[in-house]
Amino acid sequence: MYRGKTRSPLAVVLLTFITLGVYGLVWMYKFSKEVIIYTEDPKASPGLDLFLSIIIFPYIIYWFYKYGKMVDRAQEKAGQPPREMSVVYAILTPFGLFIINMALMQLDMNAIWEKDMSGQLTFS
């Protein structure tokens, strides 16, 4: 089974601040790709989603909603109860709190990657 990269949520936040958002864009692409591979969603396109998020600001709200739903599907696939945070992510994004979304989404996917490694649930 596919296992994505475990990243520190704190490092994601700090690197995004330090690089003035550039790391956040890199993270969005890598995170999208990993979730798409894990959920086996052939319709999603990380490159197009990132491009649209950059050129059309409201699209980033949809991005967090969409990938929040994909994280739910990944949690279900891993045998974890979905946290169903996609609406919260969409609400936080316009207020500039998307960085919190990034940390929470990474934390959820880390739990999946770690569970797949050990066979045990590490976070729900």
N, C-alpha and C positions, 0 to 999 in steps of 0.2 A: 504494500500500500504506500502511496505517496506520502512523504513527510516534508513539510516546508521548514523554513529556517526559524528557529526560536530566536526572538529578539527581545531585549529588555524594553518594556514599555517606557521606563524612565529614559533610556537611551534614545528611543524614538522621539520623545518630547524634547529632550535637551538638544539633540542633533538638529531637529527642525528649527529650534530657536537660534542656535549658533550659526546655522547656515542660511538664516533669514528665509526659511521655507523651502529651500532647494531640496534638502533631504526629505522633507515631507512629500514632495512630488515623486522622488525616487521610491520612497516607501509605498506610496499609493500604487505605483506600477507593480512593484515586486509583490506586495500584499495581494493585489488583484489577481495576478498571475497564479500565485500559490492557491488561493481560494478557488479559482476557476478549475485548476488541475484537480484539486482534491474533490470538489463537488461534481466534476465531470460535466460542466455546463458548456456546451459547444456554442451557445448563442452569445456569450459574453466576450468582450474584446478589451483587454486592459489598456492597450495603446489608444484606442478610440475613446474610451472612457476618460483617460487622463487628458487627452487633447481637448475634449469637450469641456472638461472641468477647468482647464486653463483659459480657454477663449470665451466660454459662456458661464459666468459666475454662478447663476442659479443651478447649473447642472451639478455642481459639487454637492448641493443639498441632496439631489437625487442619487448621486454616487454613494453617499453615506447610507442612505436608505436602502439602495439596491444591494450593496455589499453587506449591510447589516442583515438583510434577509438571507444572503448567501452564507454568512457565518452561522445563522440559525440552521440552515440545511446541513452545513458541515458538522455542527454539534449533533444533530440528529443522526447523521451517518456514523459518527464516532460513538453513538450510544449515550450521549449526554443530553440532558434536557435543554432545549433552546432557551436563551435568555430573552429573546424577542425585544431587542433594544433598538431596532431600526427606526421607529418613530422618534425615540429620544434622540438618536443621532441626527435625524433630520431637523429636529427642533433646536438643538444646540448649535448646529453649523452656522446659521445666519448671524448668530451672536458672537462669532469668532471663537467658539469653544470647540471647534473641530479637533483641536489637539487632544482634548479629553477623549473624543471618539477614537482617535488613532490609538491611544494607549489602551482603552478598553477592548477594542477589536483585536489588537495584538495579543493582549492578555488571554482572550478567549481562544484564539488560534494556537497560542503557546500551549494551552491546556490540552488541546487536541493533539498537537505534535508530541507532547510528553506522554499522553495516554497511549498513543500508538507505539511509542518506544517501550513503555513499561507494561502495557496491557491493563493498566489501572487508571481510574479516573483521578486526576490530580487537582481539578478545579471545576466547580459547576456554577 
